[in-house]
């Protein structure tokens, strides 16, 4: 099911503009050659690692809201839990948070502060894709493409559906559009009507029937919570100064729209979730930077043949038994939403009457706990509360790592680079961050590659820590770094943005059950390790 509540502070704007409302012709080609002047797309959120008092206060606020929302809180069965109802009961925790906020925390406005810079429009694509994909596990899966049943005229047809993010630039004279994933002209003929009913089939995604409009609205709600700066681009758009070929500088609006496309099937069977469809061919991106990272680079980690979901350990059910880790996992997501929401309240928050401030924070806390409350479902993180197939767990863990930073997602997708190791010459190849989930019993250890879901017989060979890396496909952080320094950067990103995943380096206890053999493995340790590997190439 989709998230039930849209925060009252968010405008209820439709993501469905008129289909094909842009100019006919090579609109993507024009955008790929255009420049724009704009302020940064999203700021740097507060670091809870650097503000431990705030982290504690936020955790206490989350805990009291979860307690108040619990069925054991004592409310009558017909009581509707709302932010207005909660506000008087969480006043103390709200003020503890307010007193812990550093002065600069509320001085930002959706990350829109900072100098305006002139950038090629194609250089915005990796950032926009990461912001969208990192907003939710289901969102990234849909952007990559997933199996679904599409209902037409009362009959369900197996197909592959894809969430299509379309970037538009609107001037006084025309609107130009580009599909962020294919970087080609959009294909409206593939888009499903808002009222079309679909049922998602991949992994443990909820299989209930849902309309395309409701699915897209759910995505919008998730983005509003986790990437509010992107939500602004999806709703009102961003005012920019644009320079297009053969046109003068002019004021324009840069906006992102979301559609759901029916990609059909390939070869008489259902297409792979990450395989490109011939209906949306890739095109030459010249004269843009051919080294730019896109979501396809990350999706390529799944391009190998998938291991059957019921093979060996992947067909076992896993239950998390360490309540401390479960709470840390759930609370870390709610904290992320709260931190993103702080900037949304804006500098004017301090000027509001106390009761209005308390209600605003109650609304924010309610929204932050929406995804970690109740049974598992679409756009929720509560799968850790119930048994889950190992085959369904590894894709989720893959996303929780990738969403921690744009840098981590790039590294998981693989970066063409050069490496210089002691005693060797420069070597060209692909540098990859390989996250590995270990399930350990007293007699056996399984190693699952989170990039592909494959079982590995041993740990892959890692690059030495004193090797030096050089690449042109990432920011300055990736150039002339030793592997030890790169490892430290990844550890920093995980500790700050995915602390529960980082904690799995020490492991957590789980229970494994093989239903086919009716066997239990109660004393199992789950750990997460990762390393950098190197694939040589020309």
C-alpha positions as CSV (number, residue, x, y, z in Angstrom):
1,X,0.0,0.0,0.0
2,X,1.1,3.6,-0.5
3,X,1.9,6.0,2.3
4,X,-1.4,7.2,3.7
5,X,-0.5,10.7,4.7
6,X,0.7,13.7,2.8
7,X,2.1,16.3,5.1
8,X,0.0,19.4,5.3
9,X,3.1,21.5,4.7
10,X,3.5,20.0,1.2
11,X,1.6,21.3,-1.8
12,X,-0.7,18.7,-3.3
13,X,0.4,19.2,-6.9
14,X,-0.1,16.6,-9.6
15,X,3.0,15.0,-11.2
16,X,1.0,14.5,-14.5
17,X,1.5,17.4,-17.0
18,X,-0.3,17.2,-20.3
19,X,1.2,14.3,-22.3
20,X,3.5,15.5,-25.1
21,X,3.1,19.1,-24.1
22,X,6.7,19.9,-25.2
23,X,7.9,20.9,-28.6
24,X,8.0,18.3,-31.4
25,X,11.4,17.4,-32.7
26,X,14.9,16.7,-31.2
27,X,14.1,18.2,-27.8
28,X,16.6,15.9,-26.0
29,X,19.4,16.8,-28.4
30,X,18.8,20.5,-27.7
31,X,18.8,20.0,-23.9
32,X,22.1,18.0,-24.2
33,X,23.7,21.0,-25.7
34,X,22.2,23.7,-23.4
35,X,23.6,25.5,-20.3
36,X,21.8,26.9,-17.3
37,X,22.6,29.1,-14.4
38,X,21.1,27.9,-11.1
39,X,21.7,27.5,-7.4
40,X,22.8,24.0,-6.0
41,X,20.3,21.1,-6.3
42,X,20.1,20.2,-2.6
43,X,22.4,21.2,0.2
44,X,24.4,19.3,2.7
45,X,22.2,17.9,5.5
46,X,23.2,18.0,9.1
47,X,25.6,15.4,10.2
48,X,24.3,13.5,13.3
49,X,27.8,12.1,13.7
50,X,29.0,15.7,14.4
51,X,26.0,16.6,16.5
52,X,25.5,13.7,18.9
53,X,23.2,15.7,21.3
54,X,20.8,16.3,18.4
55,X,21.0,12.6,17.4
56,X,20.0,11.6,20.9
57,X,17.1,14.1,21.0
58,X,15.8,13.0,17.6
59,X,16.0,9.4,18.7
60,X,13.9,10.2,21.8
61,X,11.4,12.0,19.7
62,X,11.1,9.1,17.3
63,X,10.7,6.7,20.3
64,X,7.9,8.6,21.9
65,X,6.0,9.1,18.6
66,X,6.3,5.3,17.9
67,X,5.0,4.6,21.4
68,X,2.1,6.9,21.0
69,X,1.2,5.3,17.6
70,X,1.4,1.8,19.0
71,X,-1.8,-0.3,19.5
72,X,-0.7,-0.6,23.1
73,X,-0.8,3.2,23.7
74,X,-4.3,3.0,25.2
75,X,-6.2,4.9,22.5
76,X,-9.7,3.7,21.8
77,X,-10.1,1.6,18.6
78,X,-11.8,4.3,16.7
79,X,-9.3,7.0,17.6
80,X,-7.5,8.5,14.5
81,X,-3.9,9.2,15.4
82,X,-2.9,12.6,13.9
83,X,-0.2,15.1,14.4
84,X,-2.7,17.4,16.1
85,X,-3.5,14.6,18.6
86,X,0.2,13.8,19.3
87,X,1.5,17.4,19.6
88,X,0.6,17.9,23.3
89,X,2.1,14.6,24.4
90,X,5.4,15.0,22.7
91,X,6.0,18.7,23.6
92,X,9.0,17.9,25.9
93,X,10.8,15.8,23.3
94,X,10.2,18.5,20.6
95,X,11.8,21.2,22.7
96,X,14.7,18.9,23.5
97,X,15.3,18.7,19.7
98,X,14.9,22.5,19.3
99,X,17.4,23.2,22.1
100,X,19.9,20.7,20.5
101,X,19.7,22.3,17.0
102,X,22.9,24.1,16.0
103,X,22.3,27.7,14.9
104,X,23.0,27.0,11.2
105,X,20.5,24.1,11.1
106,X,17.5,26.3,10.4
107,X,19.3,28.9,8.4
108,X,19.0,26.8,5.2
109,X,16.0,26.8,2.8
110,X,15.7,23.4,1.1
111,X,19.4,23.5,0.2
112,X,18.8,26.5,-2.2
113,X,21.5,28.6,-0.6
114,X,24.8,29.0,-2.2
115,X,26.2,30.7,-5.3
116,X,24.6,30.3,-8.7
117,X,26.8,28.5,-11.2
118,X,26.6,27.9,-14.9
119,X,26.5,24.2,-15.8
120,X,25.7,22.0,-18.8
121,X,22.2,20.5,-18.3
122,X,23.6,17.0,-18.8
123,X,25.8,17.5,-15.8
124,X,22.6,17.7,-13.7
125,X,21.4,14.3,-14.7
126,X,23.6,12.1,-12.4
127,X,22.6,14.3,-9.4
128,X,18.9,14.2,-10.2
129,X,19.0,10.4,-10.8
130,X,20.8,9.8,-7.5
131,X,18.3,12.0,-5.6
132,X,15.4,10.1,-7.2
133,X,16.9,6.6,-6.8
134,X,18.0,7.2,-3.2
135,X,14.6,8.4,-2.1
136,X,13.3,4.8,-1.7
137,X,14.0,1.2,-2.5
138,X,10.9,0.8,-4.5
139,X,11.7,4.0,-6.4
140,X,15.1,2.8,-7.5
141,X,13.7,-0.6,-8.5
142,X,11.0,1.1,-10.6
143,X,13.5,3.4,-12.3
144,X,15.6,0.4,-13.2
145,X,12.4,-1.4,-14.4
146,X,10.5,-4.2,-12.7
147,X,8.1,-7.0,-13.6
148,X,4.4,-6.3,-13.1
149,X,1.0,-7.5,-14.2
150,X,-0.8,-4.7,-16.2
151,X,-4.6,-4.9,-16.3
152,X,-6.3,-4.0,-19.5
153,X,-10.0,-4.5,-20.3
154,X,-10.2,-6.8,-17.3
155,X,-7.3,-9.0,-18.3
156,X,-3.9,-9.0,-16.7
157,X,-0.8,-9.1,-18.9
158,X,2.8,-9.8,-17.7
159,X,5.1,-7.0,-18.6
160,X,8.0,-4.8,-17.5
161,X,7.1,-1.4,-16.2
162,X,9.5,1.5,-15.6
163,X,9.2,4.7,-13.7
164,X,10.2,7.4,-16.3
165,X,11.6,10.6,-15.0
166,X,11.3,13.3,-17.7
167,X,13.3,16.6,-17.3
168,X,11.7,19.6,-19.0
169,X,13.0,23.1,-19.7
170,X,10.3,25.6,-20.3
171,X,11.0,29.0,-21.9
172,X,8.5,31.6,-23.1
173,X,8.6,30.1,-26.6
174,X,8.7,26.3,-26.0
175,X,9.2,23.3,-23.7
176,X,12.0,20.8,-24.3
177,X,12.1,17.3,-22.7
178,X,14.5,14.5,-22.0
179,X,14.2,11.1,-20.4
180,X,16.8,11.1,-17.6
181,X,17.5,7.3,-17.9
182,X,17.8,7.0,-21.7
183,X,18.8,10.6,-22.2
184,X,16.7,10.5,-25.4
185,X,13.4,12.1,-26.4
186,X,10.6,10.8,-24.2
187,X,8.2,8.1,-25.6
188,X,4.7,9.1,-24.5
189,X,3.2,6.2,-26.5
190,X,4.6,3.8,-23.8
191,X,3.2,5.6,-20.9
192,X,0.3,4.1,-18.9
193,X,-2.7,6.2,-18.2
194,X,-3.1,7.3,-14.5
195,X,-6.1,5.0,-14.0
196,X,-4.4,1.9,-15.3
197,X,-4.1,-0.8,-12.6
198,X,-0.9,-2.8,-12.1
199,X,0.5,-5.3,-9.6
200,X,4.2,-5.4,-8.9
201,X,5.8,-8.8,-8.9
202,X,9.5,-8.5,-8.1
203,X,11.0,-9.6,-4.8
204,X,8.9,-8.7,-1.8
205,X,7.2,-5.7,-3.2
206,X,3.5,-5.5,-2.3
207,X,1.5,-7.4,-5.0
208,X,-1.8,-5.7,-4.4
209,X,-3.4,-4.0,-7.4
210,X,-2.6,-0.3,-7.4
211,X,-3.4,2.4,-10.0
212,X,-0.5,4.1,-11.8
213,X,-1.7,7.4,-10.3
214,X,-1.6,6.1,-6.7
215,X,1.8,4.5,-7.3
216,X,3.2,7.8,-8.7
217,X,1.6,9.7,-5.8
218,X,3.4,7.3,-3.4
219,X,6.7,8.0,-5.0
220,X,6.0,11.7,-4.7
221,X,5.3,11.3,-1.0
222,X,8.5,9.4,-0.5
223,X,10.5,12.0,-2.3
224,X,8.9,14.7,-0.2
225,X,10.1,13.1,2.9
226,X,13.6,12.0,1.9
227,X,14.6,14.4,-0.8
228,X,12.6,17.6,-0.3
229,X,14.9,19.6,-2.7
230,X,14.0,17.2,-5.5
231,X,10.3,17.4,-4.5
232,X,10.5,21.1,-5.3
233,X,11.8,20.3,-8.8
234,X,9.0,17.8,-9.2
235,X,6.3,20.2,-8.2
236,X,7.0,23.9,-8.8
237,X,10.2,23.4,-10.7
238,X,13.4,25.5,-10.4
239,X,13.8,28.9,-12.0
240,X,17.0,29.1,-14.0
241,X,18.7,31.2,-16.6
242,X,19.1,29.1,-19.7
243,X,21.2,29.4,-22.8
244,X,20.1,27.0,-25.7
245,X,21.8,26.8,-29.1
246,X,20.9,29.7,-31.4
247,X,18.9,31.4,-28.6
248,X,19.7,34.2,-26.2
249,X,20.0,33.9,-22.5
250,X,16.4,33.6,-21.1
251,X,14.6,32.9,-17.9
252,X,13.2,29.3,-17.9
253,X,11.8,26.7,-15.5
254,X,13.6,23.4,-15.0
255,X,11.1,20.7,-13.9
256,X,11.0,16.9,-13.4
257,X,7.9,14.8,-14.2
258,X,7.2,11.2,-13.4
259,X,5.4,8.7,-15.7
260,X,5.1,4.9,-15.7
261,X,5.9,3.2,-19.0
262,X,4.9,-0.3,-20.2
263,X,8.1,-1.7,-21.7
264,X,6.5,-4.9,-22.8
265,X,8.4,-8.2,-23.0
266,X,11.4,-9.4,-24.9
267,X,12.0,-12.6,-26.7
268,X,8.6,-14.0,-25.9
269,X,9.2,-13.8,-22.2
270,X,9.4,-11.2,-19.5
271,X,12.4,-8.8,-19.9
272,X,15.1,-8.6,-17.2
273,X,14.3,-5.8,-14.8
274,X,17.5,-3.9,-15.6
275,X,17.6,-4.7,-19.4
276,X,17.1,-1.7,-21.7
277,X,14.0,-2.0,-24.0
278,X,14.4,-1.6,-27.8
279,X,11.5,0.8,-27.7
280,X,13.8,3.3,-25.9
281,X,17.1,3.0,-27.7
282,X,20.2,4.6,-26.3
283,X,21.5,7.5,-28.4
284,X,24.8,9.2,-28.9
285,X,25.4,11.8,-26.2
286,X,27.9,13.9,-28.1
287,X,28.9,16.6,-27.5
288,X,28.2,15.8,-23.8
289,X,30.7,14.2,-21.4
290,X,30.6,10.5,-22.3
291,X,32.2,9.7,-19.0
292,X,29.2,10.9,-16.9
293,X,27.8,8.5,-14.4
294,X,24.2,7.5,-14.9
295,X,21.9,5.1,-13.0
296,X,22.5,2.5,-15.8
297,X,26.1,2.2,-14.5
298,X,24.7,1.2,-11.2
299,X,22.1,-1.0,-12.7
300,X,24.8,-2.9,-14.6
301,X,25.7,-4.6,-11.3
302,X,22.6,-6.7,-12.0
303,X,23.1,-7.5,-15.6
304,X,24.5,-10.9,-15.1
305,X,22.1,-13.8,-15.1
306,X,20.4,-13.8,-11.7
307,X,20.7,-16.7,-9.3
308,X,17.3,-18.4,-9.0
309,X,15.6,-16.9,-6.0
310,X,15.1,-20.3,-4.3
311,X,18.6,-21.7,-4.8
312,X,20.2,-22.9,-1.6
313,X,20.4,-20.3,1.2
314,X,18.6,-17.7,-1.0
315,X,15.4,-19.7,-0.5
316,X,15.7,-19.6,3.3
317,X,13.7,-17.3,5.5
318,X,15.6,-14.9,7.8
319,X,14.3,-13.3,11.0
320,X,16.2,-10.5,12.7
321,X,16.4,-11.3,16.4
322,X,18.6,-8.5,17.7
323,X,16.0,-5.9,18.8
324,X,18.7,-3.2,19.4
325,X,19.8,-3.5,15.8
326,X,16.2,-3.5,14.5
327,X,15.5,-0.3,16.4
328,X,18.6,1.3,15.2
329,X,17.8,0.4,11.6
330,X,14.2,1.8,11.8
331,X,15.2,4.9,13.7
332,X,18.0,5.7,11.3
333,X,15.5,6.0,8.5
334,X,13.2,8.2,10.6
335,X,16.2,10.4,11.6
336,X,17.0,10.9,8.0
337,X,13.5,12.2,7.3
338,X,13.6,14.5,10.3
339,X,17.0,15.9,9.3
340,X,15.8,16.6,5.8
341,X,12.7,18.2,7.2
342,X,14.6,20.7,9.4
343,X,15.5,22.8,6.4
344,X,11.9,22.6,5.2
345,X,10.7,24.4,8.4
346,X,13.0,27.2,7.4
347,X,14.4,30.1,9.4
348,X,10.9,31.4,10.1
349,X,10.2,28.4,12.4
350,X,11.7,30.3,15.3
351,X,9.3,33.2,14.9
352,X,6.2,31.0,15.2
353,X,4.1,30.8,18.4
354,X,5.1,27.8,20.5
355,X,2.0,25.8,19.8
356,X,2.5,26.2,16.1
357,X,6.1,25.1,16.4
358,X,5.1,22.1,18.3
359,X,2.5,21.1,15.8
360,X,4.9,21.6,12.9
361,X,7.4,19.3,14.6
362,X,4.7,16.8,15.5
363,X,3.7,16.8,11.8
364,X,7.3,16.2,10.8
365,X,7.8,13.5,13.3
366,X,4.6,11.8,12.3
367,X,5.7,11.8,8.7
368,X,9.2,10.5,9.7
369,X,7.7,7.5,11.5
370,X,5.1,6.7,8.8
371,X,7.6,4.5,7.0
372,X,8.6,2.5,10.0
373,X,5.2,2.0,11.6
374,X,2.9,-1.0,11.1
375,X,3.2,-4.1,8.9
376,X,5.5,-4.2,5.9
377,X,4.2,-2.8,2.6
378,X,5.0,-0.6,-0.3
379,X,7.3,2.3,0.6
380,X,7.9,0.9,4.1
381,X,11.0,-0.2,5.9
382,X,9.3,-2.6,8.3
383,X,10.5,-5.8,6.6
384,X,12.9,-6.3,9.4
385,X,10.0,-6.9,11.7
386,X,8.9,-10.1,9.9
387,X,10.5,-13.2,8.3
388,X,11.9,-12.3,4.9
389,X,13.5,-14.4,2.1
390,X,17.2,-14.1,1.8
391,X,16.6,-13.6,-1.9
392,X,14.4,-10.5,-1.0
393,X,16.8,-9.2,1.6
394,X,19.9,-8.7,-0.5
395,X,18.3,-6.3,-3.0
396,X,17.1,-4.1,-0.1
397,X,20.5,-4.1,1.6
398,X,22.0,-3.2,-1.8
399,X,19.7,-0.1,-1.8
400,X,20.4,0.9,1.8
401,X,24.1,1.0,1.0
402,X,23.7,2.8,-2.3
403,X,21.4,5.5,-0.9
404,X,24.0,6.6,1.6
405,X,25.8,8.9,-0.9
406,X,26.1,9.6,-4.6
407,X,29.8,8.5,-4.2
408,X,28.9,5.1,-2.8
409,X,26.3,4.5,-5.6
410,X,28.9,5.4,-8.2
411,X,31.5,3.1,-6.7
412,X,29.0,0.2,-6.5
413,X,28.3,0.7,-10.2
414,X,31.9,0.6,-11.1
415,X,34.2,3.4,-12.2
416,X,36.6,3.1,-15.2
417,X,40.0,4.1,-13.7
418,X,43.7,3.7,-13.6
419,X,45.5,2.1,-10.7
420,X,49.1,2.2,-9.6
421,X,50.1,-0.5,-7.1
422,X,53.5,-0.8,-5.5
423,X,55.8,-2.8,-7.6
424,X,53.6,-2.6,-10.7
425,X,52.9,-0.1,-13.5
426,X,49.7,1.8,-14.3
427,X,46.8,-0.5,-15.1
428,X,43.5,0.4,-16.7
429,X,40.3,-1.3,-15.5
430,X,37.1,-1.0,-13.5
431,X,37.2,-0.1,-9.8
432,X,34.2,-1.5,-8.0
433,X,32.9,-1.4,-4.4
434,X,31.8,-4.9,-3.6
435,X,29.4,-5.2,-0.6
436,X,29.2,-8.8,0.7
437,X,26.7,-10.2,3.2
438,X,27.9,-13.1,5.3
439,X,25.7,-15.6,7.1
440,X,27.7,-17.5,9.6
441,X,26.9,-20.6,11.6
442,X,29.1,-22.8,13.7
443,X,29.8,-25.1,10.7
444,X,29.3,-23.0,7.6
445,X,29.6,-19.5,6.1
446,X,27.6,-18.2,3.1
447,X,28.9,-15.2,1.2
448,X,26.3,-13.3,-0.9
449,X,27.5,-10.6,-3.3
450,X,25.0,-7.7,-2.8
451,X,25.7,-6.4,-6.3
452,X,24.3,-9.5,-8.0
453,X,22.8,-11.8,-5.4
454,X,25.3,-14.5,-6.3
455,X,26.8,-16.9,-3.8
456,X,30.6,-16.7,-3.7
457,X,32.9,-19.5,-2.6
458,X,35.5,-17.1,-1.1
459,X,36.1,-13.4,-0.6
460,X,37.1,-11.6,-3.8
461,X,40.7,-10.4,-4.2
462,X,40.8,-6.8,-3.0
463,X,43.1,-4.0,-4.1
464,X,45.9,-3.2,-1.7
465,X,45.4,-0.2,0.6
466,X,48.5,1.6,-0.7
467,X,47.4,1.5,-4.4
468,X,46.7,4.9,-6.0
469,X,43.6,5.5,-8.1
470,X,43.0,8.0,-10.9
471,X,39.7,8.4,-12.7
472,X,37.9,11.1,-14.8
473,X,34.4,9.8,-14.1
474,X,33.9,11.1,-10.6
475,X,34.6,14.2,-8.5
476,X,37.9,15.3,-7.1
477,X,37.4,12.9,-4.2
478,X,38.3,9.9,-6.5
479,X,41.5,11.3,-8.1
480,X,44.9,10.5,-6.8
481,X,43.6,8.7,-3.7
482,X,45.1,5.7,-2.1
483,X,42.7,2.9,-1.6
484,X,43.1,3.4,2.2
485,X,41.8,7.0,1.8
486,X,39.0,5.9,-0.4
487,X,37.9,3.2,2.1
488,X,37.9,5.9,4.8
489,X,35.6,8.1,2.6
490,X,33.1,5.2,2.2
491,X,33.2,4.4,5.9
492,X,32.4,8.1,6.6
493,X,29.4,8.1,4.2
494,X,28.0,4.9,5.7
495,X,28.5,6.0,9.3
496,X,26.8,9.3,8.6
497,X,24.0,8.2,6.3
498,X,23.5,4.5,6.9
499,X,24.6,3.9,10.5
500,X,22.6,0.7,10.9
501,X,24.3,-0.8,7.8
502,X,27.7,0.3,9.0
503,X,27.0,-1.4,12.3
504,X,26.6,-4.7,10.5
505,X,30.4,-4.8,10.2
506,X,30.3,-6.1,13.8
507,X,27.3,-8.3,12.9
508,X,23.8,-9.0,14.2
509,X,22.0,-12.2,15.2
510,X,19.4,-13.7,13.0
511,X,17.3,-16.9,12.7
512,X,17.3,-19.0,9.5
513,X,14.6,-21.4,8.5
514,X,14.7,-23.8,5.6
515,X,11.0,-24.7,4.9
516,X,11.9,-27.4,2.3
517,X,13.9,-29.4,4.9
518,X,11.9,-28.1,7.8
519,X,15.2,-27.1,9.5
520,X,16.1,-24.2,11.8
521,X,19.4,-22.5,12.2
522,X,18.8,-20.3,15.3
523,X,22.4,-19.3,16.1
524,X,23.3,-17.4,12.9
525,X,25.4,-14.3,12.6
526,X,24.8,-11.8,9.8
527,X,27.7,-9.5,8.9
528,X,28.3,-7.0,6.2
529,X,31.8,-6.6,4.7
530,X,33.0,-4.8,1.6
531,X,36.1,-4.4,-0.4
532,X,37.3,-2.7,-3.6
533,X,38.0,-5.0,-6.5
534,X,39.7,-4.4,-9.8
535,X,38.7,-5.8,-13.2
536,X,41.5,-5.3,-15.8
537,X,40.5,-3.8,-19.1
538,X,41.9,-2.0,-22.1
